Amino acid sequence: MADALLDVRGLSRRFAAVDALKAVDFSVVAGEVHALIGPNGAGKTTFIHHVSGALRPDSGSVHFAGQDVTGLSMHERVRAGMARSYQITNVFPSLCARDNVALAVQGRADTGSSFRFWRPVAAETALFAEAESWLAQVGLADKADAVAGSLSHGEQRALELAMALATKPQLLLLDEPMAGTGPEESARMVELIENLARHVTILLVEHDMEAVFRLADRISVLVNGRMICTGTPDEVRSDPGVRRAYLGDHL
């Protein structure tokens, strides 16, 4: 797809006797929220691992922003403009929320001297001010001094988003951001993603179908490692093959 920010072609990966991904074609257009759904074991997280660089495919390619990134590592893809969250919250629990985000800001490529421990006071002030601005963007402005491990599960999910946003990504990969959250926290996360979608392109993997159909501009359905459908929410909802394979259990 010529205008795709992310363009995956023929992606395949085999683990022992299992074809986890089978010649998957997939694209994300700049400015959209593109949801990837499918039953448990469909290969969604495996696919995200290949997009983010955690795994390498047996065959196929991943292009991002016009660059072939198939051979790049995770941190190289972050520098190219990708960031991701995980199913299991991935924060530094003994550090305060501000310090968690400050580490992400400090590690960003455009800060120059990443992880210098002796810095001018003015530089430290700017670092923490930026960290606080990202916390404010995810609704955690009043939690900057809170130890990350003391935050609620939903707040830790939001903190992880702030850390991802601090890398200033073009593409944000969200792997089940509503996992483990209650109804109120899920509703806040949906609202947060809606706000983020005004500023960053999002690839969303999620089991909460109400959230998916509210948030997504396009939806792709992965079943047994194969992409069986891509379309608008209405197109996917009404597709007979999708209903048989997956959505019949959810709608």
The 8 nearest C-alpha neighbors of each residue, nearest first, counted from 0:
[[1, 3, 2, 6, 26, 28, 27, 4],
 [0, 2, 3, 4, 6, 65, 28, 26],
 [3, 1, 0, 28, 4, 29, 27, 5],
 [2, 4, 28, 5, 0, 27, 1, 6],
 [3, 5, 64, 29, 28, 63, 27, 2],
 [6, 4, 63, 27, 3, 26, 62, 64],
 [5, 7, 26, 62, 3, 61, 25, 63],
 [8, 6, 61, 25, 24, 60, 26, 62],
 [7, 9, 24, 60, 59, 10, 23, 6],
 [10, 8, 22, 59, 23, 24, 11, 60],
 [9, 11, 59, 22, 23, 8, 58, 60],
 [12, 10, 20, 21, 22, 58, 57, 56],
 [13, 11, 20, 57, 56, 19, 18, 14],
 [12, 14, 18, 19, 17, 15, 11, 20],
 [13, 15, 17, 16, 18, 19, 12, 20],
 [14, 16, 17, 13, 18, 19, 12, 57],
 [17, 15, 14, 18, 13, 19, 12, 20],
 [16, 18, 14, 13, 15, 19, 12, 20],
 [19, 17, 13, 20, 12, 21, 14, 16],
 [18, 20, 224, 13, 12, 42, 17, 14],
 [21, 19, 224, 11, 12, 18, 225, 42],
 [20, 22, 11, 224, 225, 23, 18, 10],
 [23, 21, 9, 10, 11, 20, 24, 59],
 [22, 24, 10, 9, 21, 226, 225, 8],
 [25, 23, 8, 7, 9, 22, 10, 26],
 [26, 24, 7, 6, 23, 8, 27, 5],
 [25, 27, 6, 5, 7, 3, 28, 0],
 [26, 28, 5, 3, 4, 33, 29, 6],
 [27, 29, 3, 4, 31, 30, 2, 26],
 [30, 28, 4, 200, 31, 3, 27, 2],
 [29, 31, 200, 28, 199, 32, 196, 197],
 [32, 30, 200, 29, 28, 33, 216, 201],
 [31, 33, 201, 215, 216, 202, 200, 34],
 [32, 34, 217, 202, 215, 218, 216, 31],
 [35, 33, 203, 218, 215, 204, 202, 219],
 [34, 36, 204, 219, 218, 220, 203, 33],
 [37, 35, 220, 204, 221, 205, 219, 34],
 [36, 38, 221, 220, 222, 41, 245, 39],
 [39, 37, 41, 245, 40, 222, 36, 221],
 [38, 40, 41, 37, 42, 43, 222, 206],
 [39, 41, 42, 38, 223, 43, 222, 37],
 [40, 42, 223, 222, 224, 38, 39, 37],
 [43, 41, 45, 224, 40, 19, 44, 46],
 [44, 42, 46, 45, 41, 47, 221, 35],
 [43, 45, 47, 46, 42, 48, 174, 204],
 [46, 44, 48, 42, 43, 47, 49, 19],
 [45, 47, 43, 49, 44, 48, 42, 50],
 [48, 46, 44, 50, 49, 45, 51, 43],
 [49, 47, 53, 45, 51, 46, 54, 50],
 [50, 48, 54, 52, 46, 47, 51, 55],
 [49, 51, 47, 48, 52, 46, 61, 53],
 [52, 50, 48, 49, 53, 73, 47, 76],
 [51, 53, 73, 49, 72, 54, 50, 48],
 [52, 54, 48, 51, 73, 49, 55, 72],
 [55, 53, 49, 52, 48, 56, 51, 45],
 [54, 56, 49, 52, 57, 53, 69, 70],
 [57, 55, 58, 12, 11, 10, 59, 54],
 [56, 58, 12, 11, 55, 59, 13, 10],
 [59, 57, 56, 11, 10, 9, 60, 12],
 [58, 60, 10, 9, 8, 11, 56, 57],
 [61, 59, 8, 69, 7, 10, 62, 9],
 [60, 62, 7, 69, 68, 6, 67, 63],
 [63, 61, 67, 6, 66, 68, 5, 65],
 [62, 64, 5, 66, 65, 4, 6, 68],
 [65, 63, 4, 66, 5, 62, 3, 79],
 [64, 66, 63, 62, 67, 4, 5, 3],
 [67, 65, 63, 62, 64, 68, 61, 69],
 [66, 68, 62, 69, 61, 63, 65, 60],
 [67, 69, 71, 70, 62, 61, 66, 63],
 [70, 68, 61, 60, 71, 67, 62, 55],
 [69, 71, 68, 72, 55, 67, 52, 61],
 [72, 70, 68, 69, 75, 76, 52, 73],
 [73, 71, 75, 52, 74, 76, 70, 53],
 [72, 74, 52, 76, 75, 51, 53, 77],
 [75, 73, 77, 76, 72, 78, 71, 52],
 [76, 74, 78, 72, 77, 73, 71, 79],
 [75, 77, 79, 73, 78, 74, 81, 72],
 [78, 76, 81, 74, 80, 79, 75, 82],
 [77, 79, 75, 76, 80, 108, 74, 81],
 [78, 80, 76, 77, 75, 81, 168, 63],
 [79, 81, 168, 169, 77, 78, 76, 170],
 [82, 80, 77, 170, 168, 76, 171, 169],
 [81, 83, 171, 163, 77, 168, 172, 170],
 [84, 82, 172, 171, 173, 163, 85, 81],
 [83, 85, 173, 174, 172, 159, 160, 163],
 [84, 86, 174, 87, 88, 83, 89, 173],
 [87, 85, 175, 174, 88, 178, 176, 84],
 [88, 86, 85, 89, 178, 84, 175, 174],
 [89, 87, 85, 156, 90, 86, 155, 159],
 [88, 90, 87, 159, 85, 91, 84, 156],
 [89, 91, 92, 88, 159, 99, 147, 155],
 [92, 90, 94, 93, 99, 147, 89, 148],
 [91, 93, 148, 147, 94, 90, 146, 95],
 [94, 92, 91, 146, 148, 147, 95, 149],
 [95, 93, 146, 92, 91, 147, 98, 99],
 [94, 96, 146, 145, 147, 98, 144, 97],
 [95, 97, 143, 99, 147, 98, 145, 146],
 [98, 96, 143, 100, 99, 95, 130, 101],
 [99, 97, 101, 95, 100, 96, 94, 102],
 [100, 98, 96, 97, 102, 101, 94, 91],
 [99, 101, 162, 103, 130, 102, 97, 98],
 [102, 100, 98, 104, 130, 103, 99, 105],
 [103, 101, 105, 100, 104, 99, 106, 98],
 [102, 104, 100, 106, 101, 105, 162, 165],
 [103, 105, 101, 165, 107, 102, 106, 166],
 [106, 104, 102, 113, 103, 107, 101, 114],
 [107, 105, 113, 103, 104, 102, 108, 114],
 [106, 108, 104, 166, 105, 109, 110, 103],
 [109, 107, 110, 78, 111, 106, 113, 166],
 [108, 110, 111, 107, 106, 112, 78, 113],
 [111, 109, 108, 107, 112, 105, 113, 106],
 [110, 112, 109, 113, 108, 107, 105, 106],
 [113, 111, 110, 115, 114, 105, 106, 108],
 [112, 114, 106, 105, 115, 111, 110, 107],
 [115, 113, 105, 116, 106, 112, 102, 117],
 [116, 114, 117, 113, 112, 118, 105, 111],
 [115, 117, 114, 118, 113, 112, 119, 123],
 [118, 116, 115, 119, 114, 120, 123, 122],
 [117, 119, 116, 122, 120, 115, 123, 121],
 [120, 118, 122, 121, 123, 117, 124, 116],
 [119, 121, 123, 122, 124, 118, 125, 117],
 [122, 120, 124, 119, 123, 125, 118, 126],
 [121, 123, 125, 119, 120, 124, 126, 118],
 [124, 122, 126, 120, 121, 125, 127, 119],
 [125, 123, 121, 127, 122, 126, 128, 120],
 [124, 126, 128, 122, 123, 127, 129, 121],
 [127, 125, 123, 129, 124, 128, 122, 101],
 [128, 126, 130, 129, 124, 125, 101, 131],
 [127, 129, 125, 131, 130, 126, 124, 132],
 [130, 128, 132, 127, 131, 126, 125, 133],
 [129, 131, 127, 101, 100, 133, 128, 132],
 [130, 132, 134, 128, 129, 133, 127, 135],
 [131, 133, 129, 135, 134, 130, 128, 136],
 [134, 132, 136, 130, 135, 161, 131, 129],
 [135, 133, 139, 131, 140, 136, 132, 137],
 [134, 136, 140, 138, 132, 139, 133, 137],
 [135, 137, 133, 134, 138, 132, 139, 161],
 [138, 136, 134, 135, 139, 157, 161, 191],
 [137, 139, 135, 136, 140, 134, 157, 141],
 [138, 140, 134, 142, 135, 141, 137, 143],
 [141, 139, 135, 134, 142, 138, 143, 131],
 [140, 142, 139, 143, 144, 135, 138, 145],
 [143, 141, 139, 145, 140, 144, 96, 134],
 [144, 142, 97, 96, 145, 141, 140, 95],
 [143, 145, 95, 142, 96, 97, 146, 141],
 [146, 144, 95, 142, 143, 96, 147, 149],
 [147, 145, 95, 149, 94, 148, 93, 96],
 [148, 146, 92, 95, 96, 149, 150, 94],
 [147, 149, 92, 146, 150, 93, 91, 94],
 [150, 148, 147, 146, 151, 145, 92, 93],
 [151, 149, 147, 148, 154, 155, 152, 146],
 [150, 152, 154, 153, 155, 149, 148, 156],
 [151, 153, 155, 154, 156, 150, 180, 179],
 [154, 152, 156, 155, 151, 184, 180, 157],
 [155, 153, 157, 151, 156, 152, 150, 158],
 [154, 156, 158, 152, 157, 153, 150, 159],
 [157, 155, 153, 159, 154, 158, 88, 152],
 [156, 158, 154, 160, 155, 159, 137, 153],
 [159, 157, 155, 161, 160, 156, 154, 162],
 [158, 160, 162, 156, 157, 161, 155, 90],
 [161, 159, 163, 157, 158, 162, 164, 156],
 [160, 162, 158, 164, 159, 133, 163, 134],
 [163, 161, 100, 159, 165, 160, 164, 103],
 [162, 164, 160, 165, 161, 82, 166, 83],
 [165, 163, 161, 167, 166, 162, 160, 168],
 [164, 166, 162, 167, 104, 163, 103, 161],
 [165, 167, 164, 107, 168, 163, 104, 103],
 [168, 166, 165, 164, 169, 80, 163, 107],
 [169, 167, 80, 81, 170, 166, 82, 171],
 [168, 170, 80, 199, 81, 200, 171, 167],
 [171, 169, 200, 81, 168, 201, 199, 80],
 [170, 172, 201, 82, 83, 81, 200, 202],
 [173, 171, 83, 202, 201, 82, 203, 84],
 [172, 174, 203, 84, 83, 176, 204, 175],
 [173, 175, 204, 85, 86, 176, 84, 203],
 [174, 176, 205, 204, 178, 86, 177, 173],
 [177, 175, 178, 174, 173, 86, 156, 205],
 [176, 178, 175, 185, 180, 179, 188, 205],
 [179, 177, 175, 176, 180, 86, 205, 206],
 [180, 178, 177, 181, 152, 153, 176, 185],
 [181, 179, 177, 178, 184, 185, 153, 182],
 [180, 182, 184, 183, 185, 179, 153, 177],
 [181, 183, 185, 184, 186, 180, 187, 177],
 [184, 182, 186, 185, 181, 187, 180, 188],
 [183, 185, 187, 181, 186, 153, 182, 180],
 [186, 184, 188, 182, 187, 183, 177, 180],
 [185, 187, 183, 189, 184, 188, 182, 190],
 [188, 186, 184, 190, 185, 189, 191, 183],
 [187, 189, 191, 185, 190, 186, 192, 184],
 [190, 188, 186, 192, 191, 187, 193, 185],
 [189, 191, 193, 187, 188, 192, 186, 194],
 [190, 192, 188, 194, 193, 189, 187, 195],
 [193, 191, 195, 189, 194, 190, 196, 188],
 [194, 192, 190, 196, 191, 195, 189, 214],
 [193, 195, 191, 192, 196, 197, 190, 198],
 [196, 194, 192, 197, 198, 193, 199, 191],
 [195, 197, 193, 199, 198, 194, 192, 200],
 [198, 196, 195, 194, 199, 193, 30, 200],
 [197, 199, 196, 195, 200, 194, 30, 169],
 [200, 198, 196, 169, 195, 197, 170, 201],
 [199, 201, 30, 170, 31, 29, 32, 171],
 [202, 200, 32, 171, 170, 172, 203, 33],
 [201, 203, 172, 33, 34, 32, 173, 171],
 [202, 204, 34, 173, 35, 201, 33, 205],
 [205, 203, 174, 35, 175, 34, 173, 36],
 [204, 206, 175, 207, 203, 36, 174, 211],
 [205, 207, 208, 36, 175, 204, 37, 211],
 [208, 206, 210, 209, 205, 211, 177, 175],
 [209, 207, 211, 210, 206, 212, 249, 205],
 [208, 210, 212, 211, 207, 213, 214, 206],
 [211, 209, 213, 208, 207, 212, 214, 189],
 [212, 210, 208, 214, 213, 209, 215, 207],
 [213, 211, 209, 210, 214, 215, 232, 208],
 [212, 214, 210, 211, 215, 209, 208, 189],
 [213, 215, 211, 212, 210, 193, 32, 216],
 [216, 214, 32, 217, 33, 211, 34, 212],
 [215, 217, 32, 33, 31, 231, 214, 218],
 [218, 216, 231, 33, 215, 230, 232, 34],
 [217, 219, 34, 230, 229, 33, 35, 231],
 [220, 218, 229, 35, 228, 34, 36, 221],
 [219, 221, 36, 228, 37, 226, 227, 35],
 [220, 222, 226, 37, 225, 41, 227, 224],
 [223, 221, 41, 225, 224, 37, 226, 220],
 [224, 222, 41, 225, 42, 221, 40, 19],
 [223, 225, 20, 19, 42, 222, 21, 41],
 [226, 224, 222, 221, 21, 223, 227, 23],
 [225, 227, 221, 220, 228, 23, 222, 224],
 [226, 228, 220, 225, 221, 222, 229, 241],
 [229, 227, 220, 219, 226, 230, 235, 241],
 [230, 228, 219, 218, 220, 235, 217, 227],
 [231, 229, 217, 234, 218, 235, 232, 219],
 [230, 232, 217, 234, 233, 218, 235, 216],
 [231, 233, 235, 234, 236, 212, 217, 218],
 [234, 232, 236, 231, 235, 237, 230, 238],
 [235, 233, 231, 237, 232, 230, 236, 238],
 [236, 234, 238, 232, 237, 233, 230, 231],
 [235, 237, 233, 234, 238, 232, 242, 246],
 [236, 238, 234, 235, 239, 233, 242, 241],
 [237, 239, 235, 241, 240, 236, 234, 242],
 [240, 238, 242, 241, 243, 237, 236, 244],
 [241, 239, 243, 242, 238, 244, 227, 228],
 [242, 240, 244, 238, 243, 239, 245, 246],
 [241, 243, 246, 247, 239, 245, 240, 244],
 [242, 244, 240, 241, 245, 247, 239, 246],
 [245, 243, 241, 242, 240, 246, 222, 247],
 [246, 244, 242, 247, 241, 243, 248, 38],
 [245, 247, 242, 249, 248, 250, 241, 244],
 [246, 248, 242, 249, 245, 250, 243, 244],
 [247, 249, 246, 245, 250, 242, 243, 244],
 [248, 250, 246, 247, 208, 245, 242, 207],
 [249, 247, 246, 248, 208, 236, 242, 209]]
